[in-house]
Amino acid sequence: MFPSTVSIYPTREDLLISLSTLLRGSVYERLRWTFKLYDVNGDGCISRGELSEIVIAVHELMGRRAHQVEDDRKAREQIDRVFRKLDLNQDGVITIEEFMESCLKDDVITRSLQMFDAKIAKNP
């Protein structure tokens, strides 16, 4: 996610590059950024565990504790459903190609990525 940073804390430059990608990048650039976010260990693939880790983190940001999310059947079902949808060849990992192809075919995802464009255009 933050290419030049070795520590877990991004530099100011890395943060600005990430924000620029999210706010001004193309849909492809935003998807690549999102893939890198989910690819926690940076090996070029998203595992079920990495997907779970991010989903749990998002739930925690929304105020739920990690142990509540891990025990939540609905959260596990959501993770399984998303993983099956993105892992096109069902080999147990999601590659960047699978991620891009799946996301670009999903109208909800592409519309949500394009929301940034509309907001920026209204607030020059």
HELIX and SHEET records of a PDB file:
HELIX    1   1 ARG A   12  ARG A   24  1                                  13    
HELIX    2   2 VAL A   27  TYR A   38  1                                  12    
HELIX    3   3 ARG A   48  LEU A   61  1                                  14    
HELIX    4   4 ALA A   66  GLU A   70  1                                   5    
HELIX    5   5 ARG A   73  LEU A   86  1                                  14    
HELIX    6   6 ILE A   96  LYS A  105  1                                  10    
HELIX    7   7 ASP A  107  LYS A  122  1                                  16    
SHEET    1   A 2 CYS A  45  SER A  47  0                                        
SHEET    2   A 2 VAL A  93  THR A  95 -1                                        
END                                                                             
